[in-house]
Amino acid sequence: MWAFIAYYLRFCRTQRGLSGEAVGRLINASKATVSRIENGVERLDGKRAALLDKAWETGGVFSLLVRYASIGHDPQWLARLSTFEQRARIIRIFDPLLISGLLQIEDYARALLTGGGMPDPEPFVVERMARQGVLDRAFVMVLLSEATLRWPVGSPRIMREQLAHVLEVAERPNVVVHVIPQTFDTGAYPGLDGGVKLVTGDDFGEVAYTESLGGGRLISSPTEVAEYAILFGRISAKALPEHRSRDLITKAMEEFSGDEVA
């Protein structure tokens, strides 16, 4: 669907004899942005689709295409997410059940993928470790539920090393880690039914990503992304300050003590 939108935008532009710069003026974008949309590097969002529909009197075709493309499964979701991460200035993540992929160590990722039934996790482990290079470039804020600290993935040794790694990464000046305590005072809060990631970049604005069974969904519509930004803000209001979050991670790490079982 996204590939068709890219093709159809180019078709409509050339049919009208318009340059990329002229279309850019219609949708309040640069010529380069129009080129990226037509080449599938960037996606047309709902606001720009509406501007095209109005200018070209399409009857709402572009808006409908973007709407249905946005709610469909994207088989290229991981590749596109990785591309956005590499270009990101800010990444905000909430994970309710597992340590975020950008903070995972190899053994934790391997145990997680193996436990999920993946017969050959190694290529995915390598890919996940490679994505962590964004920690050297972007500002990253991670919200973890206390459940992620205590859910045993792999062995006690793996959990201790994983939590120690989280503490180590959290010492970086561009990384902030907060923990949401698992208490009756905290109670239920938004996001318990699924994680969310917000990725912000200078050249693409902001996109949101949500996980689902067997895949994920990337959201580029500004209206929808704003809703996820509000959701993230509401979740972060439940989190402990950094120093108390570190104390809770340390406590959980110490609880994974005892002899390692081969």
C-alpha positions in Angstrom: 0.0 0.0 0.0 2.8 2.4 0.9 4.6 1.5 -2.3 1.4 2.3 -4.3 1.0 5.6 -2.6 4.6 6.5 -3.6 3.9 5.4 -7.2 0.6 7.2 -7.4 2.0 10.5 -6.0 4.6 10.5 -8.7 2.0 9.5 -11.4 -0.3 12.4 -10.4 2.5 14.9 -10.3 3.9 14.0 -13.7 0.4 13.8 -15.2 -0.1 17.4 -14.1 3.3 18.5 -15.3 4.4 19.6 -11.9 7.9 19.6 -10.4 8.8 18.1 -7.0 9.3 21.7 -5.8 5.8 22.7 -6.9 4.3 19.7 -5.1 6.4 20.6 -2.1 4.7 24.0 -2.0 1.3 22.3 -2.0 2.1 20.1 1.0 4.4 22.5 2.9 7.5 20.3 2.3 10.8 20.6 0.5 11.6 19.2 -2.9 13.8 16.6 -1.2 10.9 15.5 1.0 8.7 15.0 -2.0 11.4 12.9 -3.6 11.8 10.8 -0.5 8.1 10.1 -0.4 8.0 9.2 -4.1 10.9 6.8 -3.6 9.4 5.2 -0.5 12.1 6.5 1.8 9.5 8.6 3.7 5.8 8.2 4.0 3.0 10.6 3.1 1.1 11.5 6.3 -2.5 12.3 6.8 -2.1 16.1 6.8 -0.2 16.2 3.6 -2.5 13.7 2.0 -5.5 16.1 2.8 -3.6 19.0 1.2 -3.1 17.0 -2.0 -6.7 15.9 -2.0 -7.9 19.5 -1.7 -5.4 20.9 -4.3 -6.1 18.2 -6.9 -9.7 17.6 -6.1 -9.2 13.8 -5.8 -12.3 13.1 -3.7 -10.1 12.2 -0.8 -8.2 9.4 -2.5 -4.8 10.2 -0.9 -6.3 10.4 2.6 -8.1 7.1 2.2 -4.9 5.4 0.9 -2.9 6.8 3.8 -5.6 5.8 6.3 -5.7 2.1 5.2 -1.9 1.9 4.7 -1.5 3.1 8.3 -3.7 0.4 9.9 -2.3 -2.4 7.8 0.5 -4.8 8.7 3.9 -3.6 7.3 6.2 -6.5 6.4 9.1 -4.1 6.3 8.4 -2.6 9.7 11.8 -3.7 11.2 13.9 -2.3 8.4 12.0 1.0 8.5 12.2 1.2 12.3 16.0 0.7 12.1 16.3 3.4 9.4 14.4 5.9 11.6 16.5 4.9 14.7 19.7 5.6 12.7 18.5 9.1 11.8 17.1 9.8 15.3 17.9 12.7 17.5 15.6 11.6 20.3 14.2 8.1 21.1 11.6 7.5 23.8 10.7 3.9 24.8 8.3 2.2 27.2 8.4 -1.5 27.7 5.9 -3.1 30.1 7.3 -6.7 30.1 10.8 -7.0 28.8 14.1 -5.0 28.8 14.1 -2.8 25.7 16.0 -4.2 22.8 18.4 -1.2 22.8 19.5 -2.1 26.3 19.7 -5.9 25.9 22.9 -7.9 26.2 23.5 -10.7 23.8 22.7 -13.6 26.2 19.4 -11.9 27.3 18.4 -11.4 23.7 19.3 -14.9 22.7 17.4 -16.4 25.7 14.4 -14.3 24.8 14.3 -15.3 21.2 15.0 -19.0 21.9 12.2 -19.0 24.5 9.9 -17.5 21.9 10.5 -20.5 19.7 12.9 -19.1 17.2 15.1 -22.0 15.9 18.0 -19.8 14.8 18.2 -16.6 16.9 21.8 -15.7 16.0 21.0 -13.4 13.0 18.5 -11.5 15.0 20.8 -11.2 18.0 23.5 -9.7 15.7 21.0 -7.3 14.2 19.7 -6.3 17.6 23.2 -5.6 18.9 24.0 -3.5 15.7 21.0 -1.3 16.3 22.4 -0.3 19.7 24.8 2.0 17.9 22.1 4.6 18.2 23.0 4.9 21.9 26.2 6.7 20.8 24.3 9.3 18.7 20.8 10.0 20.1 19.2 11.1 23.4 17.4 8.0 24.7 14.8 7.9 27.4 13.6 4.5 28.5 10.7 3.7 30.8 10.7 0.2 32.3 8.1 -1.4 34.4 9.4 -3.1 37.6 8.1 -6.4 36.1 10.8 -6.2 33.4 13.4 -6.3 36.2 12.1 -9.4 37.8 10.8 -11.5 34.9 13.5 -14.2 34.6 14.8 -14.5 31.1 17.5 -17.1 30.8 19.5 -17.8 33.9 20.1 -15.8 37.1 23.6 -15.0 35.8 22.1 -13.6 32.6 19.6 -11.5 34.6 22.3 -10.1 36.8 24.5 -9.2 33.9 21.5 -7.7 32.0 20.5 -5.5 34.9 24.1 -4.5 35.5 24.3 -3.5 31.8 21.1 -1.4 32.2 22.8 0.5 35.1 26.0 1.0 33.1 24.1 2.4 30.1 22.1 4.6 32.3 25.3 6.3 33.4 25.7 7.8 29.9 24.9 11.5 29.7 22.5 10.9 26.8 20.6 8.0 28.3 17.9 8.3 30.9 16.3 5.2 32.5 13.2 5.4 34.8 11.4 2.5 36.4 7.7 2.4 37.1 7.2 0.7 40.5 4.9 -2.3 40.8 2.8 -1.2 43.8 -0.8 -0.8 44.7 -0.2 3.0 44.9 0.8 2.9 41.2 -2.1 0.8 40.2 -3.1 0.3 36.6 -1.7 2.9 34.2 -1.8 3.5 30.4 0.5 1.3 28.4 0.1 -1.9 30.4 -1.4 -3.5 27.3 1.6 -2.9 25.1 4.9 -1.0 24.6 5.4 2.1 22.6 8.5 3.8 21.0 8.7 7.4 19.8 11.5 8.3 17.4 12.2 12.0 16.5 14.6 13.2 13.8 15.5 16.4 12.1 14.6 15.2 8.6 11.4 13.1 9.3 9.7 14.7 12.3 8.4 12.1 14.6 7.1 8.5 14.2 5.6 6.1 16.7 6.0 2.3 16.8 3.9 -0.2 18.6 4.5 -3.9 18.9 2.1 -6.7 18.0 2.2 -10.5 17.8 4.6 -11.4 15.0 5.2 -7.9 13.8 4.9 -4.2 14.6 3.2 -1.1 13.4 4.8 2.2 12.4 2.7 5.3 12.7 3.6 8.5 10.9 0.3 10.4 11.0 1.0 13.5 13.1 -2.4 13.2 14.8 -1.8 9.6 15.8 1.8 10.2 16.8 0.6 13.0 19.1 -1.7 10.6 20.8 1.2 8.2 21.5 3.3 11.2 22.8 0.5 12.0 25.2 0.4 8.3 26.3 4.1 8.3 26.9 3.8 11.4 29.0 1.1 9.9 31.1 3.2 6.7 31.6 6.3 8.7 32.6 4.3 10.5 35.3 4.1 7.1 37.1 7.9 6.5 37.0 10.4 6.9 39.8 13.2 9.5 39.7 16.5 8.4 38.2 18.3 7.7 41.6 15.4 5.7 43.0 15.1 3.8 39.7 18.8 2.9 39.9 18.2 1.7 43.5 15.3 -0.5 42.4 17.3 -2.0 39.5 20.2 -2.7 41.9 17.9 -4.4 44.3 16.4 -6.6 41.6 19.9 -7.5 40.4 20.9 -8.6 43.9 17.9 -10.8 44.1 19.1 -12.9 41.2 21.8 -14.4 43.3 22.9 -17.9 44.0 24.9 -20.5 42.1 24.7 -20.6 38.3 23.1 -23.7 36.9 24.6 -24.9 33.7 
